[in-house]
Amino acid sequence: MSDPELLTAYDVPVSPARVSPPSRPKLRVGLVQERWHADPDEHRGAIATGVRLAAQQGARLVCPRS
């Protein structure tokens, strides 16, 4: 199994629709995309590794996709 690759986009673009400063903290989301593993345990482990990596980078919502 290869090491996961982490791609990030930390800068939030300015919204042309915003009329006042934000009142809530930013919500960081993560998407985990993993190739298919024939072994179910290996597949679940690979997805779990990606979810943990996203959470360590501050994601509060992580959507796994295989």
URBELCOR-V261409 format. One record per helix or strand of 2 or more residues. SS is the DSSP state (~ for helix, > for strand). FROM is the first residue (numbers start at 0). TO is the last residue. If there is no record, write none. Layout:
# URBELCOR-V261409
SS_FROM_TO / SS_FROM_TO
This chain:
# URBELCOR-V261409
>_28_32 / ~_39_55 / >_60_64
